[in-house]
Structure formats: C-alpha cells, structure tokens
Amino acid sequence: MHYPQIGLTVDGSFWKLRNPYLPASFVAPARRPRTPLYAGAAAAASGTVIGSTALLASAATPTAFTAAGIGAVGAAAAVFTWLNHRWQKATGDRDRARAALTSTLGADHLTRSDFTEPELRSHCDRAIDSAATIVRSSAFSQGTLGDPDVVGADLQEALWGIVNDLSDLDSRSHDFRRAEVAIALHHRAQDEDVADSVLTELAADVAPLLAQIHDLAALAAQAEALDARLAGQQIDADLAKSLNAPRPNVSNSALDRVAGSLAAGSDVLDADGLH
C-alpha cells in the first residue's frame, strides 16, 4: 500500500520511506531518451529527401539509391551520437546534483532491507506502523486533525528523522559488531574497555529515539480513539433507527380463520363419531 501523504510504501513486511527534504524529481530514476527511435526517424527523413533529390537529378539510376542509403545511415549515426552525448551530459549533471544534495540531506529513500541490526529494524517497523495507522485513520482523511497535507508533511518529517537516525545508528552498530568480533578473535584485551564505552554510547544514543517512537505510537492510539468517537456518531444513529422502528402491524384475522377451520373440522369428525 502506498501512502503518498508521507512518502511511504508498505508491501507486507517490506517498507520504503522517501526523504522529505529531497525534491521528488531527484528520487525518480532518470529516463533515457528514445535515441534509436529518433535516429531511425532521422534516417528515414534524410533518406527520403536525399533519395528524392538524387532521383530527380539522375533519372533514378542506381547511384541515386546508393546516395540515399549513405545519407540515411549518416543522418542516423549523427542523431544517435548527438542524443547519446546529450543524455550522458544530462545524466552526469543529475548525478552530481544528486550527490551534492544527498551528501547534506541524506539518502533519497530508506528501506527495511537497509537495516542489519534486527532490534533497530524492529524499532523502525513500529514507527512505520504507527505513522501508517495515523494516515489510514478517518480522523486524518476527514481533516479532524487539520489539513491532511500539512499534517502529512509534519508526520513524514518526524518519521524520516526517526528512521534516518536509526539508520545511522544501525551503520555504527554494524561497525561495532565487526570490531567486537575482531577483538575476540585476536585477543585484544586492551581494546575491550574501549568497546564497552562505545557500546554504552550506542545504548545512550538509541534511548531518545525510542522515546520518539513511543510518542508516535501514542499519537497513533489517539488517532484510533478519535476514529472510535467518529464512528460512535454513526453507531448511535444506526442503533436509534433500529430501536425506534415502527412495530409491524400484523393482523391475527387470518390465524383466527385458520383456527376456526380447524375447530369446524374437529366438530364434523366428532359428529361422525370418529375419534
């Protein structure tokens, strides 16, 4: 499911979150121009023009067709080379601009598969689920929380901050695990105290992020509570209609007639002496 309000895509357990600080054009992949198509069109056009000219000049001799073919191939090659050079230049400019932005604003997106630490990945899952819960709520879509575009932008910014910081912590934790293994493998007792200090710092860095995730989960619970209140209005109306519906006006006259028929039949049988 895609949540465009917060740049989030969820597919089963997989999720992908877009960087809200990067323009959407930098997130979308570059498209290569249809160079062969343009080259083919140029070849056909050039061949037609050159061939027509040659036919008029030499009364349709074989030389005319040869000239047309050479002109078509040359035109196609020229167009292909020019368009390919233009695409490569545009791609290079785009890549340099992307690198300049991502170096200061971060990656264009983060995904669940980017995380190597299971615990940190689980924390991200919780944050993602809370944000998706808010966006799915009727309170959000109906504007009870405010303008959905404004609230969505704020929510995406908050979510990206949490996930991006956890991504940085995940990278540092991965480096720490590698160093920890090397310390044990090479029996470097002199590095164990430093490793303990680093581990303590990593734990301290994750604490404020966990607090933010807890706050986000609380906001999701509030959104669900608002949904329950909004649903309560319709529930009360439906129950009221159910209770106040007019009683059906069922007449007993038909049943009375059937009862009379049965009684009459019984009297006839009694008169005939049948038991």
ROBAMAR-155494 format. One record per residue (C-alpha): residue in three letters; x, y, z; residue number from 1. Coordinates in steps of 0.25 Angstrom, whole numbers, plus 5000, padded with zeros to 4 digits. Each point is the difference from the previous one (the first is absolute). Layout:
BEGIN
site code: ALA&east: X&north: Y&up: Z&pos: NUM;
...
This chain:
BEGIN
site code: MET&east: 5000&north: 5000&up: 5000&pos: 1;
site code: HIS&east: 5005&north: 5014&up: 4997&pos: 2;
site code: TYR&east: 4998&north: 5012&up: 5009&pos: 3;
site code: PRO&east: 5004&north: 5012&up: 4991&pos: 4;
site code: GLN&east: 4997&north: 5010&up: 5012&pos: 5;
site code: ILE&east: 5012&north: 4995&up: 5007&pos: 6;
site code: GLY&east: 5008&north: 4994&up: 4988&pos: 7;
site code: LEU&east: 4999&north: 4986&up: 5006&pos: 8;
site code: THR&east: 4998&north: 4987&up: 4992&pos: 9;
site code: VAL&east: 4996&north: 4987&up: 5008&pos: 10;
site code: ASP&east: 5000&north: 4986&up: 4994&pos: 11;
site code: GLY&east: 4998&north: 4989&up: 5010&pos: 12;
site code: SER&east: 5012&north: 5002&up: 5010&pos: 13;
site code: PHE&east: 5008&north: 5008&up: 4990&pos: 14;
site code: TRP&east: 4999&north: 5015&up: 5000&pos: 15;
site code: LYS&east: 5007&north: 5012&up: 4993&pos: 16;
site code: LEU&east: 5000&north: 5014&up: 5005&pos: 17;
site code: ARG&east: 5003&north: 5012&up: 4991&pos: 18;
site code: ASN&east: 5009&north: 5011&up: 5005&pos: 19;
site code: PRO&east: 4991&north: 5012&up: 5002&pos: 20;
site code: TYR&east: 5012&north: 5010&up: 4998&pos: 21;
site code: LEU&east: 5003&north: 4996&up: 4986&pos: 22;
site code: PRO&east: 4992&north: 5004&up: 4988&pos: 23;
site code: ALA&east: 4992&north: 4989&up: 4994&pos: 24;
site code: SER&east: 5007&north: 5002&up: 4987&pos: 25;
site code: PHE&east: 5013&north: 4995&up: 5006&pos: 26;
site code: VAL&east: 4993&north: 4988&up: 5006&pos: 27;
site code: ALA&east: 4994&north: 4995&up: 4987&pos: 28;
site code: PRO&east: 5010&north: 4993&up: 4991&pos: 29;
site code: ALA&east: 5006&north: 5007&up: 4987&pos: 30;
site code: ARG&east: 4993&north: 4996&up: 4987&pos: 31;
site code: ARG&east: 5009&north: 4997&up: 4988&pos: 32;
site code: PRO&east: 4994&north: 5007&up: 4987&pos: 33;
site code: ARG&east: 4996&north: 4991&up: 4989&pos: 34;
site code: THR&east: 5013&north: 5002&up: 4992&pos: 35;
site code: PRO&east: 4998&north: 4989&up: 4990&pos: 36;
site code: LEU&east: 4986&north: 5004&up: 4997&pos: 37;
site code: TYR&east: 5004&north: 5015&up: 4997&pos: 38;
site code: ALA&east: 5012&north: 4994&up: 4992&pos: 39;
site code: GLY&east: 4991&north: 4991&up: 4992&pos: 40;
site code: ALA&east: 4991&north: 5012&up: 4997&pos: 41;
site code: ALA&east: 5011&north: 5009&up: 4996&pos: 42;
site code: ALA&east: 5005&north: 4989&up: 4991&pos: 43;
site code: ALA&east: 4987&north: 4998&up: 4993&pos: 44;
site code: ALA&east: 4998&north: 5015&up: 4999&pos: 45;
site code: SER&east: 5014&north: 5002&up: 4995&pos: 46;
site code: GLY&east: 5000&north: 4988&up: 4990&pos: 47;
site code: THR&east: 4987&north: 5005&up: 4994&pos: 48;
site code: VAL&east: 5005&north: 5015&up: 4998&pos: 49;
site code: ILE&east: 5013&north: 4995&up: 4994&pos: 50;
site code: GLY&east: 4994&north: 4989&up: 4992&pos: 51;
site code: SER&east: 4990&north: 5009&up: 4994&pos: 52;
site code: THR&east: 5010&north: 5010&up: 4996&pos: 53;
site code: ALA&east: 5009&north: 4990&up: 4994&pos: 54;
site code: LEU&east: 4989&north: 4994&up: 4993&pos: 55;
site code: LEU&east: 4996&north: 5013&up: 4993&pos: 56;
site code: ALA&east: 5015&north: 5003&up: 4997&pos: 57;
site code: SER&east: 5004&north: 4986&up: 4994&pos: 58;
site code: ALA&east: 4987&north: 4994&up: 4995&pos: 59;
site code: ALA&east: 4999&north: 4989&up: 5010&pos: 60;
site code: THR&east: 5014&north: 4994&up: 4998&pos: 61;
site code: PRO&east: 5006&north: 4990&up: 5010&pos: 62;
site code: THR&east: 5009&north: 5012&up: 5005&pos: 63;
site code: ALA&east: 4987&north: 5007&up: 5005&pos: 64;
site code: PHE&east: 4997&north: 4988&up: 5009&pos: 65;
site code: THR&east: 5014&north: 4999&up: 5005&pos: 66;
site code: ALA&east: 5000&north: 5015&up: 5003&pos: 67;
site code: ALA&east: 4987&north: 4998&up: 5008&pos: 68;
site code: GLY&east: 5005&north: 4989&up: 5008&pos: 69;
site code: ILE&east: 5013&north: 5007&up: 5003&pos: 70;
site code: GLY&east: 4993&north: 5012&up: 5004&pos: 71;
site code: ALA&east: 4990&north: 4992&up: 5009&pos: 72;
site code: VAL&east: 5011&north: 4993&up: 5007&pos: 73;
site code: GLY&east: 5008&north: 5013&up: 5002&pos: 74;
site code: ALA&east: 4988&north: 5007&up: 5006&pos: 75;
site code: ALA&east: 4996&north: 4989&up: 5009&pos: 76;
site code: ALA&east: 5014&north: 4999&up: 5006&pos: 77;
site code: ALA&east: 5001&north: 5015&up: 5002&pos: 78;
site code: VAL&east: 4987&north: 5001&up: 5007&pos: 79;
site code: PHE&east: 5003&north: 4987&up: 5009&pos: 80;
site code: THR&east: 5014&north: 5006&up: 5004&pos: 81;
site code: TRP&east: 4994&north: 5014&up: 5003&pos: 82;
site code: LEU&east: 4988&north: 4995&up: 5008&pos: 83;
site code: ASN&east: 5009&north: 4990&up: 5007&pos: 84;
site code: HIS&east: 5010&north: 5011&up: 5004&pos: 85;
site code: ARG&east: 4989&north: 5009&up: 5005&pos: 86;
site code: TRP&east: 4994&north: 4988&up: 5008&pos: 87;
site code: GLN&east: 5014&north: 4997&up: 5006&pos: 88;
site code: LYS&east: 5002&north: 5015&up: 5004&pos: 89;
site code: ALA&east: 4986&north: 5001&up: 5006&pos: 90;
site code: THR&east: 5002&north: 4988&up: 5008&pos: 91;
site code: GLY&east: 5014&north: 5004&up: 5005&pos: 92;
site code: ASP&east: 4994&north: 5014&up: 5004&pos: 93;
site code: ARG&east: 4989&north: 4993&up: 5007&pos: 94;
site code: ASP&east: 5009&north: 4990&up: 5007&pos: 95;
site code: ARG&east: 5009&north: 5012&up: 5005&pos: 96;
site code: ALA&east: 4988&north: 5008&up: 5005&pos: 97;
site code: ARG&east: 4994&north: 4987&up: 5007&pos: 98;
site code: ALA&east: 5014&north: 4998&up: 5007&pos: 99;
site code: ALA&east: 5000&north: 5014&up: 5004&pos: 100;
site code: LEU&east: 4987&north: 4999&up: 5007&pos: 101;
site code: THR&east: 5000&north: 4986&up: 5006&pos: 102;
site code: SER&east: 5014&north: 5004&up: 5006&pos: 103;
site code: THR&east: 4993&north: 5010&up: 5008&pos: 104;
site code: LEU&east: 4985&north: 4996&up: 5001&pos: 105;
site code: GLY&east: 5002&north: 4985&up: 5000&pos: 106;
site code: ALA&east: 4996&north: 4988&up: 4991&pos: 107;
site code: ASP&east: 4988&north: 5002&up: 4991&pos: 108;
site code: HIS&east: 4993&north: 4988&up: 5007&pos: 109;
site code: LEU&east: 5002&north: 4990&up: 5011&pos: 110;
site code: THR&east: 4994&north: 4986&up: 5000&pos: 111;
site code: ARG&east: 4998&north: 4989&up: 5010&pos: 112;
site code: SER&east: 5011&north: 4992&up: 4993&pos: 113;
site code: ASP&east: 5010&north: 5011&up: 5002&pos: 114;
site code: PHE&east: 5001&north: 4996&up: 5015&pos: 115;
site code: THR&east: 5009&north: 4989&up: 5005&pos: 116;
site code: GLU&east: 4997&north: 5000&up: 5015&pos: 117;
site code: PRO&east: 4987&north: 4993&up: 5003&pos: 118;
site code: GLU&east: 4997&north: 5008&up: 5012&pos: 119;
site code: LEU&east: 5001&north: 5013&up: 4993&pos: 120;
site code: ARG&east: 4992&north: 4995&up: 4988&pos: 121;
site code: SER&east: 4989&north: 4996&up: 5010&pos: 122;
site code: HIS&east: 5000&north: 5014&up: 5006&pos: 123;
site code: CYS&east: 4999&north: 5006&up: 4986&pos: 124;
site code: ASP&east: 4988&north: 4990&up: 4997&pos: 125;
site code: ARG&east: 4993&north: 5005&up: 5012&pos: 126;
site code: ALA&east: 5002&north: 5015&up: 4996&pos: 127;
site code: ILE&east: 4995&north: 4997&up: 4985&pos: 128;
site code: ASP&east: 4988&north: 4992&up: 5005&pos: 129;
site code: SER&east: 4996&north: 5012&up: 5009&pos: 130;
site code: ALA&east: 5002&north: 5010&up: 4989&pos: 131;
site code: ALA&east: 4991&north: 4991&up: 4991&pos: 132;
site code: THR&east: 4990&north: 4999&up: 5010&pos: 133;
site code: ILE&east: 4998&north: 5015&up: 5001&pos: 134;
site code: VAL&east: 4999&north: 5002&up: 4985&pos: 135;
site code: ARG&east: 4990&north: 4989&up: 4999&pos: 136;
site code: SER&east: 4991&north: 5006&up: 5011&pos: 137;
site code: SER&east: 4987&north: 5007&up: 4996&pos: 138;
site code: ALA&east: 5004&north: 5011&up: 5009&pos: 139;
site code: PHE&east: 5012&north: 5003&up: 4991&pos: 140;
site code: SER&east: 4993&north: 4998&up: 4987&pos: 141;
site code: GLN&east: 4987&north: 5008&up: 5004&pos: 142;
site code: GLY&east: 5009&north: 5012&up: 5005&pos: 143;
site code: THR&east: 4997&north: 4998&up: 5015&pos: 144;
site code: LEU&east: 5015&north: 5001&up: 5003&pos: 145;
site code: GLY&east: 5001&north: 5012&up: 4991&pos: 146;
site code: ASP&east: 5004&north: 5002&up: 4985&pos: 147;
site code: PRO&east: 5004&north: 4986&up: 4996&pos: 148;
site code: ASP&east: 5012&north: 5005&up: 4991&pos: 149;
site code: VAL&east: 5005&north: 5008&up: 5012&pos: 150;
site code: VAL&east: 4999&north: 4989&up: 5010&pos: 151;
site code: GLY&east: 5006&north: 4990&up: 4990&pos: 152;
site code: ALA&east: 5012&north: 5009&up: 4997&pos: 153;
site code: ASP&east: 5002&north: 5001&up: 5015&pos: 154;
site code: LEU&east: 4998&north: 4986&up: 5002&pos: 155;
site code: GLN&east: 5010&north: 4996&up: 4989&pos: 156;
site code: GLU&east: 5010&north: 5009&up: 5005&pos: 157;
site code: ALA&east: 4999&north: 4994&up: 5014&pos: 158;
site code: LEU&east: 5000&north: 4986&up: 4995&pos: 159;
site code: TRP&east: 5012&north: 5003&up: 4991&pos: 160;
site code: GLY&east: 5008&north: 5005&up: 5012&pos: 161;
site code: ILE&east: 4998&north: 4988&up: 5008&pos: 162;
site code: VAL&east: 5003&north: 4990&up: 4989&pos: 163;
site code: ASN&east: 5012&north: 5008&up: 4995&pos: 164;
site code: ASP&east: 5006&north: 5001&up: 5013&pos: 165;
site code: LEU&east: 4998&north: 4985&up: 5003&pos: 166;
site code: SER&east: 5006&north: 4997&up: 4986&pos: 167;
site code: ASP&east: 5013&north: 5008&up: 5005&pos: 168;
site code: LEU&east: 4999&north: 4992&up: 5013&pos: 169;
site code: ASP&east: 4999&north: 4987&up: 4992&pos: 170;
site code: SER&east: 5012&north: 5003&up: 4992&pos: 171;
site code: ARG&east: 5008&north: 5004&up: 5012&pos: 172;
site code: SER&east: 4995&north: 4987&up: 5007&pos: 173;
site code: HIS&east: 5005&north: 4992&up: 4988&pos: 174;
site code: ASP&east: 5014&north: 5006&up: 5001&pos: 175;
site code: PHE&east: 5000&north: 4997&up: 5015&pos: 176;
site code: ARG&east: 4996&north: 4985&up: 4998&pos: 177;
site code: ARG&east: 5011&north: 4998&up: 4990&pos: 178;
site code: ALA&east: 5010&north: 5007&up: 5010&pos: 179;
site code: GLU&east: 4994&north: 4991&up: 5011&pos: 180;
site code: VAL&east: 5003&north: 4987&up: 4992&pos: 181;
site code: ALA&east: 5014&north: 5005&up: 4997&pos: 182;
site code: ILE&east: 5003&north: 5003&up: 5014&pos: 183;
site code: ALA&east: 4996&north: 4986&up: 5005&pos: 184;
site code: LEU&east: 5007&north: 4993&up: 4988&pos: 185;
site code: HIS&east: 5013&north: 5007&up: 5002&pos: 186;
site code: HIS&east: 4999&north: 5000&up: 5016&pos: 187;
site code: ARG&east: 5002&north: 5015&up: 5000&pos: 188;
site code: ALA&east: 4997&north: 5002&up: 5015&pos: 189;
site code: GLN&east: 5005&north: 5014&up: 4999&pos: 190;
site code: ASP&east: 4988&north: 5004&up: 4991&pos: 191;
site code: GLU&east: 4989&north: 4994&up: 5009&pos: 192;
site code: ASP&east: 4999&north: 5012&up: 5009&pos: 193;
site code: VAL&east: 4998&north: 5009&up: 4988&pos: 194;
site code: ALA&east: 4990&north: 4990&up: 4994&pos: 195;
site code: ASP&east: 4992&north: 5001&up: 5013&pos: 196;
site code: SER&east: 5000&north: 5015&up: 4999&pos: 197;
site code: VAL&east: 4995&north: 5000&up: 4986&pos: 198;
site code: LEU&east: 4989&north: 4990&up: 5003&pos: 199;
site code: THR&east: 4995&north: 5009&up: 5011&pos: 200;
site code: GLU&east: 5000&north: 5012&up: 4991&pos: 201;
site code: LEU&east: 4992&north: 4993&up: 4989&pos: 202;
site code: ALA&east: 4990&north: 4996&up: 5011&pos: 203;
site code: ALA&east: 4999&north: 5014&up: 5004&pos: 204;
site code: ASP&east: 4998&north: 5005&up: 4986&pos: 205;
site code: VAL&east: 4988&north: 4991&up: 4998&pos: 206;
site code: ALA&east: 4993&north: 5004&up: 5012&pos: 207;
site code: PRO&east: 4994&north: 5013&up: 4995&pos: 208;
site code: LEU&east: 4996&north: 4993&up: 4987&pos: 209;
site code: LEU&east: 4993&north: 4990&up: 5008&pos: 210;
site code: ALA&east: 4993&north: 5011&up: 5007&pos: 211;
site code: GLN&east: 4996&north: 5007&up: 4987&pos: 212;
site code: ILE&east: 4994&north: 4986&up: 4995&pos: 213;
site code: HIS&east: 4992&north: 4999&up: 5013&pos: 214;
site code: ASP&east: 4994&north: 5014&up: 4998&pos: 215;
site code: LEU&east: 4997&north: 4996&up: 4985&pos: 216;
site code: ALA&east: 4993&north: 4988&up: 5005&pos: 217;
site code: ALA&east: 4992&north: 5008&up: 5010&pos: 218;
site code: LEU&east: 4996&north: 5009&up: 4989&pos: 219;
site code: ALA&east: 4995&north: 4988&up: 4991&pos: 220;
site code: ALA&east: 4992&north: 4995&up: 5012&pos: 221;
site code: GLN&east: 4994&north: 5014&up: 5001&pos: 222;
site code: ALA&east: 4996&north: 5000&up: 4986&pos: 223;
site code: GLU&east: 4993&north: 4986&up: 5002&pos: 224;
site code: ALA&east: 4993&north: 5006&up: 5012&pos: 225;
site code: LEU&east: 4995&north: 5012&up: 4991&pos: 226;
site code: ASP&east: 4995&north: 4990&up: 4990&pos: 227;
site code: ALA&east: 4993&north: 4993&up: 5010&pos: 228;
site code: ARG&east: 4993&north: 5013&up: 5004&pos: 229;
site code: LEU&east: 4997&north: 5003&up: 4986&pos: 230;
site code: ALA&east: 4994&north: 4986&up: 4997&pos: 231;
site code: GLY&east: 4992&north: 5002&up: 5013&pos: 232;
site code: GLN&east: 4991&north: 5010&up: 4994&pos: 233;
site code: GLN&east: 4996&north: 4991&up: 4988&pos: 234;
site code: ILE&east: 4999&north: 4988&up: 5010&pos: 235;
site code: ASP&east: 4990&north: 5008&up: 5009&pos: 236;
site code: ALA&east: 4992&north: 5004&up: 4988&pos: 237;
site code: ASP&east: 4999&north: 4986&up: 4995&pos: 238;
site code: LEU&east: 4996&north: 4994&up: 5014&pos: 239;
site code: ALA&east: 4990&north: 5011&up: 5001&pos: 240;
site code: LYS&east: 4994&north: 4997&up: 4987&pos: 241;
site code: SER&east: 4999&north: 4985&up: 5004&pos: 242;
site code: LEU&east: 4993&north: 5003&up: 5013&pos: 243;
site code: ASN&east: 4990&north: 5010&up: 4995&pos: 244;
site code: ALA&east: 4996&north: 4993&up: 4988&pos: 245;
site code: PRO&east: 4984&north: 4999&up: 5000&pos: 246;
site code: ARG&east: 4995&north: 4986&up: 5004&pos: 247;
site code: PRO&east: 4994&north: 4992&up: 4989&pos: 248;
site code: ASN&east: 4985&north: 5000&up: 4999&pos: 249;
site code: VAL&east: 4997&north: 4985&up: 5000&pos: 250;
site code: SER&east: 4986&north: 4996&up: 4999&pos: 251;
site code: ASN&east: 4995&north: 4988&up: 5008&pos: 252;
site code: SER&east: 4988&north: 4999&up: 4991&pos: 253;
site code: ALA&east: 5006&north: 4990&up: 4990&pos: 254;
site code: LEU&east: 5005&north: 4991&up: 5012&pos: 255;
site code: ASP&east: 4986&north: 5001&up: 5006&pos: 256;
site code: ARG&east: 4994&north: 4995&up: 4987&pos: 257;
site code: VAL&east: 5009&north: 4988&up: 5000&pos: 258;
site code: ALA&east: 4997&north: 4997&up: 5014&pos: 259;
site code: GLY&east: 4985&north: 5000&up: 4997&pos: 260;
site code: SER&east: 5002&north: 4991&up: 4989&pos: 261;
site code: LEU&east: 5008&north: 4990&up: 5008&pos: 262;
site code: ALA&east: 4989&north: 5001&up: 5011&pos: 263;
site code: ALA&east: 4989&north: 4998&up: 4990&pos: 264;
site code: GLY&east: 5007&north: 4988&up: 4994&pos: 265;
site code: SER&east: 5001&north: 4994&up: 5014&pos: 266;
site code: ASP&east: 4985&north: 5002&up: 5003&pos: 267;
site code: VAL&east: 4997&north: 4993&up: 4987&pos: 268;
site code: LEU&east: 5009&north: 4988&up: 5004&pos: 269;
site code: ASP&east: 4993&north: 5000&up: 5014&pos: 270;
site code: ALA&east: 4986&north: 4999&up: 4993&pos: 271;
site code: ASP&east: 5004&north: 4988&up: 4992&pos: 272;
site code: GLY&east: 5005&north: 4993&up: 5012&pos: 273;
site code: LEU&east: 5014&north: 5000&up: 4995&pos: 274;
site code: HIS&east: 5011&north: 5000&up: 5011&pos: 275;
